[in-house]
Amino acid sequence: MSFLRYPGGKAAFLHFLSSFLPHRDNIKGRYIEPFLGGGSVFLFIRPKRAIISDLNKELIDIYRGIRDCPNSVWKIYASFPAGRQAYYKIRDEIYQDKPLCYRAARTLFLNRTCFKGMWRHNLKGKFNVGYGGEDRRWVFSRKNLLELSTILKKATIYHSDFEVILDRCRDGDFIFLDPPYTPGKKEMLGSHYMNGKFSYEDQERLAVKLREIKKRYNIDWIMTNSGAPEIRDLYNDFQIIKLPIGTSNKPGIKTKNSGEILILNS
């Protein structure tokens, strides 16, 4: 069930990833995903219990809105007028103080009608992707949102840094990680991973935290990440598999030479 267009999303990888993912009945604890993004793996597994999180507040508003008030989200989403002029008016409005159902519908509308599903903000934190058209706006229905709401009711949803989420792990949990990443250490600039910035220091912090919780608890995790030498060095004692396809430098385009990898802790 794909409802979001999200850069670096794993919907196209599910056929390959499925052989490494546990069946929902085999997860003794909870499914945990601290870099939720488009949520394709979460929606593929449909876990019985889950903790899902992201540092992107607008993104988390969509998930919480669909979980808590799907009918209202759909009603508002369907009421937005079509066309370039309407898109920019809705994109540029002040929306932060509006109800959750409106914020969720607005961001979902922008995601479905912006250029190639890009998720980009300017230095002031304002979403600034241009208009892309209405072709992908109606590929899902109110029924789909209601089904998605039912799935999300089994999840606790956080707007949080990944360390806070990983500190909630316990025996029997399964973790899927898909951190934002760029090719190598020199390209990983920025103080934090909000708006797609995930520094090399954040990568190091993640590696340390994963080793820490593995020592404390009986858990399994898998992660997709950059195959850059610096990243491989952080996980050189784990199993590493090259992804057959990955994200290219062009928005919405996949490549067989992305250099992306799958890391397994067992």
Backbone torsions as a table, in degrees:
resi	resn	phi	psi	omega
1	MET	NA	97.8	-178.4
2	SER	-99.1	119.0	179.4
3	PHE	-121.9	-13.6	179.4
4	LEU	-115.4	143.7	168.4
5	ARG	-98.0	118.8	-172.9
6	TYR	-139.3	127.4	180.0
7	PRO	-58.5	130.3	179.3
8	GLY	77.5	7.6	178.7
9	GLY	-60.0	155.1	-172.6
10	LYS	-103.1	15.7	179.4
11	ALA	-58.5	-39.5	-178.2
12	ALA	-72.3	-13.5	-177.0
13	PHE	-99.8	-4.2	-169.9
14	LEU	-60.1	-36.3	179.4
15	HIS	-60.0	-41.2	179.0
16	PHE	-74.6	-44.2	-175.8
17	LEU	-69.0	-27.1	-172.4
18	SER	-56.4	-32.0	-179.1
19	SER	-72.8	-13.2	179.5
20	PHE	-105.2	-8.9	-176.7
21	LEU	-93.8	143.6	178.7
22	PRO	-77.5	151.5	170.4
23	HIS	-70.8	148.6	-177.2
24	ARG	-55.6	-33.1	-179.5
25	ASP	-72.3	-17.1	-178.3
26	ASN	-96.6	0.3	175.2
27	ILE	-89.0	105.9	-175.4
28	LYS	-71.1	-33.4	178.8
29	GLY	-102.2	-122.4	-178.4
30	ARG	-117.5	154.3	169.6
31	TYR	-84.9	129.9	-177.7
32	ILE	-127.0	129.1	178.6
33	GLU	-137.2	104.2	-175.4
34	PRO	-85.2	-11.2	176.0
35	PHE	-122.0	76.1	-165.3
36	LEU	-66.4	-46.1	-178.9
37	GLY	54.9	-131.4	-179.3
38	GLY	-75.8	-9.2	172.9
39	GLY	70.0	22.0	-174.1
40	SER	-65.6	-37.2	179.8
41	VAL	-71.8	-42.6	175.8
42	PHE	-56.6	-45.0	-178.0
43	LEU	-73.1	-25.6	176.6
44	PHE	-71.3	-43.6	-178.9
45	ILE	-77.5	-36.7	-175.9
46	ARG	50.7	61.4	-174.2
47	PRO	-65.1	156.0	179.2
48	LYS	-72.4	-32.8	175.9
49	ARG	-140.3	140.1	-175.2
50	ALA	-151.6	152.9	165.9
51	ILE	-121.4	120.1	179.9
52	ILE	-126.7	146.3	-173.2
53	SER	-157.5	159.2	173.4
54	ASP	-159.4	155.7	178.7
55	LEU	-87.1	-7.2	178.3
56	ASN	-83.5	106.4	-175.5
57	LYS	-62.7	-40.8	180.0
58	GLU	-62.5	-39.2	178.1
59	LEU	-64.4	-46.5	-179.8
60	ILE	-64.1	-33.7	175.9
61	ASP	-59.4	-36.8	178.2
62	ILE	-62.5	-49.8	-178.2
63	TYR	-63.4	-44.0	179.6
64	ARG	-67.0	-38.9	179.4
65	GLY	-64.2	-44.9	179.5
66	ILE	-66.9	-37.0	177.4
67	ARG	-65.1	-46.0	-169.4
68	ASP	-91.1	-30.6	-175.9
69	CYS	-147.7	61.4	-174.6
70	PRO	-61.5	-38.4	-179.1
71	ASN	-65.2	-40.6	178.4
72	SER	-67.7	-40.7	177.6
73	VAL	-59.7	-45.6	-178.9
74	TRP	-65.4	-41.9	-179.0
75	LYS	-60.5	-44.2	179.2
76	ILE	-69.6	-44.0	179.6
77	TYR	-57.2	-46.1	-178.2
78	ALA	-70.5	-20.4	-177.6
79	SER	-82.8	-16.9	-179.5
80	PHE	-65.0	131.5	179.7
81	PRO	-69.9	158.3	179.8
82	ALA	-88.7	162.2	172.2
83	GLY	108.8	161.0	-176.3
84	ARG	-59.9	-46.7	-176.7
85	GLN	-61.4	-44.1	179.4
86	ALA	-64.8	-39.5	180.0
87	TYR	-57.5	-50.6	-176.5
88	TYR	-69.4	-31.8	176.7
89	LYS	-64.5	-44.8	179.5
90	ILE	-70.6	-39.4	179.9
91	ARG	-61.3	-40.0	-171.3
92	ASP	-94.5	1.6	-178.7
93	GLU	-73.7	162.0	172.0
94	ILE	-86.0	118.9	-169.9
95	TYR	-127.7	-10.6	-169.0
96	GLN	-59.5	-30.5	-177.1
97	ASP	-92.6	3.7	-179.6
98	LYS	-82.4	162.7	-177.2
99	PRO	-60.1	157.5	-179.1
100	LEU	-55.2	-42.7	-176.9
101	CYS	-62.8	-34.8	178.0
102	TYR	-72.3	-45.4	179.9
103	ARG	-59.1	-41.5	179.3
104	ALA	-64.5	-45.5	-179.1
105	ALA	-64.5	-41.2	-179.7
106	ARG	-62.5	-49.1	-178.0
107	THR	-66.6	-38.0	176.6
108	LEU	-62.6	-41.7	177.5
109	PHE	-60.7	-46.4	179.6
110	LEU	-63.7	-40.2	-179.9
111	ASN	-62.4	-40.2	-176.2
112	ARG	-81.0	-18.4	-175.4
113	THR	-117.7	-2.0	178.3
114	CYS	-80.2	175.7	-177.0
115	PHE	-70.4	110.9	174.2
116	LYS	53.9	28.2	175.1
117	GLY	66.5	22.1	-179.7
118	MET	-67.3	151.3	179.5
119	TRP	-128.3	90.8	-172.3
120	ARG	-132.3	140.8	178.8
121	HIS	-126.0	151.9	174.9
122	ASN	-82.0	-175.8	-175.4
123	LEU	-65.5	-19.7	178.3
124	LYS	-89.6	3.2	179.2
125	GLY	82.8	14.5	-177.6
126	LYS	-93.7	129.8	177.5
127	PHE	-60.9	125.5	-172.5
128	ASN	-133.3	27.2	177.7
129	VAL	-79.7	141.1	-178.5
130	GLY	-75.7	171.5	-178.2
131	TYR	-70.6	141.1	-179.2
132	GLY	-121.5	-12.3	179.2
133	GLY	116.0	174.5	-174.0
134	GLU	-101.3	1.6	-172.6
135	ASP	-57.8	-34.6	-175.2
136	ARG	-102.5	7.9	-175.9
137	ARG	-73.2	-35.6	-171.7
138	TRP	-109.8	27.6	179.5
139	VAL	-78.3	-9.8	173.4
140	PHE	-129.9	164.3	-171.4
141	SER	-125.0	176.2	174.2
142	ARG	-58.0	-39.3	178.1
143	LYS	-59.3	-41.3	178.9
144	ASN	-62.3	-40.8	179.4
145	LEU	-65.6	-37.6	178.4
146	LEU	-66.0	-39.8	176.8
147	GLU	-64.5	-42.1	178.7
148	LEU	-64.2	-39.2	178.0
149	SER	-59.2	-41.4	179.1
150	THR	-61.8	-41.2	178.3
151	ILE	-66.0	-42.9	-176.4
152	LEU	-70.0	-22.6	178.9
153	LYS	-65.8	-15.3	178.1
154	LYS	-91.0	3.5	-177.0
155	ALA	-117.7	143.7	167.2
156	THR	-92.8	126.3	-171.8
157	ILE	-111.2	126.3	-178.9
158	TYR	-119.9	150.6	167.0
159	HIS	-108.0	99.2	-166.0
160	SER	-158.8	158.2	168.1
161	ASP	-67.0	150.8	-174.3
162	PHE	-64.6	-30.8	-178.4
163	GLU	-63.4	-38.8	179.2
164	VAL	-61.6	-39.8	-179.1
165	ILE	-71.0	-44.4	-178.6
166	LEU	-67.0	-25.0	175.3
167	ASP	-68.6	-12.4	178.8
168	ARG	-89.2	-2.4	-177.6
169	CYS	-65.4	149.0	176.8
170	ARG	-142.5	172.1	179.7
171	ASP	-53.7	137.3	175.8
172	GLY	89.7	-7.5	179.4
173	ASP	-73.8	155.3	172.3
174	PHE	-122.0	133.9	-177.0
175	ILE	-118.4	130.1	169.4
176	PHE	-112.1	130.3	-177.2
177	LEU	-125.1	132.2	177.2
178	ASP	-138.9	70.7	-176.5
179	PRO	-67.8	151.6	173.2
180	PRO	-61.4	138.4	-179.6
181	TYR	-151.5	157.0	175.6
182	THR	-127.2	172.5	-167.1
183	PRO	-55.9	-41.0	-174.5
184	GLY	-157.3	-177.3	-172.4
185	LYS	-58.8	-43.0	-177.0
186	LYS	-64.7	-29.0	-178.9
187	GLU	-85.1	-13.7	-175.6
188	MET	-86.7	74.9	-177.0
189	LEU	-104.6	163.5	-179.7
190	GLY	110.0	150.1	-173.3
191	SER	-81.9	-18.6	-178.2
192	HIS	-160.0	174.6	-172.3
193	TYR	-96.6	8.1	173.1
194	MET	-63.2	141.7	-177.9
195	ASN	60.5	31.4	171.5
196	GLY	91.2	-1.4	-179.7
197	LYS	-90.8	119.3	179.4
198	PHE	-135.1	101.4	-171.8
199	SER	-73.6	166.9	176.0
200	TYR	-63.8	-33.0	175.8
201	GLU	-63.3	-35.9	174.8
202	ASP	-65.3	-39.4	177.0
203	GLN	-61.7	-42.4	178.0
204	GLU	-64.4	-41.4	179.0
205	ARG	-61.3	-40.2	178.7
206	LEU	-65.1	-45.3	-179.5
207	ALA	-61.1	-41.7	178.9
208	VAL	-64.0	-44.0	-177.8
209	LYS	-65.3	-40.5	-179.8
210	LEU	-64.0	-39.5	176.9
211	ARG	-67.7	-36.7	-179.7
212	GLU	-63.4	-47.5	-176.8
213	ILE	-73.5	-28.5	177.8
214	LYS	-66.0	-34.3	178.0
215	LYS	-71.0	-30.9	-174.5
216	ARG	-88.5	-29.4	-171.9
217	TYR	-133.3	157.6	175.0
218	ASN	-89.9	89.4	-176.9
219	ILE	-133.1	161.2	171.5
220	ASP	-120.5	146.6	173.8
221	TRP	-145.9	153.8	169.6
222	ILE	-133.1	153.1	-176.3
223	MET	-142.7	139.6	167.0
224	THR	-98.4	140.5	-176.1
225	ASN	-159.8	175.6	174.2
226	SER	-67.7	144.2	177.3
227	GLY	-91.1	16.5	179.4
228	ALA	-59.6	148.1	-177.9
229	PRO	-53.8	-36.8	-178.7
230	GLU	-63.3	-36.8	179.6
231	ILE	-74.5	-43.2	177.4
232	ARG	-57.7	-37.7	179.6
233	ASP	-64.0	-33.0	179.8
234	LEU	-67.4	-23.4	-175.3
235	TYR	-127.3	34.3	-174.0
236	ASN	-69.7	-9.8	177.1
237	ASP	-101.7	11.4	178.1
238	PHE	-114.5	165.4	176.9
239	GLN	-76.4	129.8	-178.3
240	ILE	-124.2	129.2	-179.4
241	ILE	-126.9	134.1	178.7
242	LYS	-75.3	132.9	176.1
243	LEU	-72.5	137.2	-176.8
244	PRO	-68.1	-28.5	174.3
245	ILE	-138.0	162.8	-179.4
246	GLY	-159.6	-169.7	-176.5
247	THR	-87.0	129.6	178.2
248	SER	-90.6	-178.0	178.5
249	ASN	-76.3	-12.0	-179.6
250	LYS	-98.3	132.8	-177.8
251	PRO	-56.5	130.4	175.0
252	GLY	78.5	4.3	-177.4
253	ILE	-111.9	133.3	177.5
254	LYS	-99.1	157.0	179.8
255	THR	-140.5	155.8	176.9
256	LYS	-88.6	-2.5	-177.2
257	ASN	-125.2	45.3	-176.0
258	SER	-79.0	-25.5	-175.4
259	GLY	80.4	10.0	179.3
260	GLU	-79.6	150.4	-175.4
261	ILE	-131.8	162.2	172.0
262	LEU	-113.0	129.2	-179.1
263	ILE	-115.4	130.4	-179.4
264	LEU	-120.0	138.5	-178.3
265	ASN	-89.7	1.4	179.1
266	SER	-141.8	NA	NA
